[in-house]
């Protein structure tokens, strides 16, 4: 009873808690640096002489590159390890933002967006690393806290960015500041206590028989960390996520004496380029051929519904309620702050649902759909305030649920690939949502949120059809 009442985080070993807390700092600084730049990009590209059409095409470059690179980089992190891939992503992103600070033409601006679009996946790798470090029971709470930390950076960044733009050369100052932040993040990742991340991780619900059974599953999915089941549970405790942290390691005769350190001098531990490419292709094809289309489709539908809700928010507030942009900005900041703080609710709510993430996803999706509908038909600004208050909470919980379900169904052996694939799906939504929003606004300012309600309803219907099959499959797996 006493152990049941303990906080989940207290069950995580202290040595692993240190690296988790460092990842929170990386997530905060990452979005803090990015949010310095985002509000200033459109103004800068127009100042360079770009027409609205050219500005739109240049702005879409990042989303298109993210669409194709998210899954590839995520899968690559499964192959070569989190440390190596995260360092490379942070350094190349810093290069991109540094080039952005030197952009004096549209061509150089476009060139600077290419490395950022291809390698700005540090947050996805952080989530994959957190998934490697904690058990399924601990994962929702840890992911929720990570979302809080990164969201707080996104809230504070625009404030600092707005202050910098009031001075001469503010955009260039903000760009170089962002590049410096990414370099600082790379230094922090280099100094992380990686040896603490490689200690054996055991799930709270694991037992002797489950450990023996999981050994056979690990042999099927992790050829780089094969273990002999006849050695007993003591050998099985060194799980495959440890290999994902630092890279693929070829097994030796004496597996207990494996060298897990991946220093720059030990390049021989890295697979060859061809082996990396084949491993990445194999992981992506296995995810593409898996029975996970329903989860990714639900993610796409709900993401587009939320994007349509926010797509013309400022314009609709002005047309419907005569609300000034300054007041609308306060309302958006209020909603964003609640969304960040909602990360602290993920753990308790998940515990209340008995870790039934599919039911929690269904209920949060229904709540989100109702709140978007309330906003679309709101007769007063107070109804909009009510919908903004709770939609920030429901969307935060929904995002955590869908990520956890994807990792549950896909398995820890491909956490980077799965999270990257989810980011690619969201990128598809970012491409489609503005087009649909523009068409819907031709009919009414409430057109985009009403269309969002329709997409959310489609996602709910899909969940109602598929959730019973997920539960039946889970019970069969437990049996």
Secondary structure, DSSP 4 states (H G I P E B T S, - for coil): -TTTTS-GGGGS-HHHHHHHHHHHHHHHHHHHHHHHHHHHHHHHHHHTT--HHHHHHHHHHHHHHHHHHHHHHHHHHHHH-HHHHHHHHHHHHHHHHHHHHT--SHHHHHHHHHHHHHH--HHHHHHHHHHHHS-HHHHHHHHHHHHHHHHHHHHHHHHHHHHHHTSTTHHHHHHHHHHHHHHHHHHHHHHS-HHHHTS----TT--HHHHHHHHHHHHHH-GGG---GGG-HHHHTS-HHHHHHH------SSGGG------TT-GGGSPPHHHHHHHHHHHHHHHHTSS-HHHHHHHHHHHHHHHHHHHTHHHHHHHHH---HHHHHHHHHHHHHHHHHTHHHHHHHHHHTTT-HHHHHHHHHHHHHHHHHHHHT-SSHHHHHHHHHHHHHHHHHHHHHHHHHHHHHH-GGGHHHHHHHHHHHHHHHHHHHHHHHHHHHTT-TTHHHHHHHHHHHHHHHHHHHHHHHHHHHHHHHH-
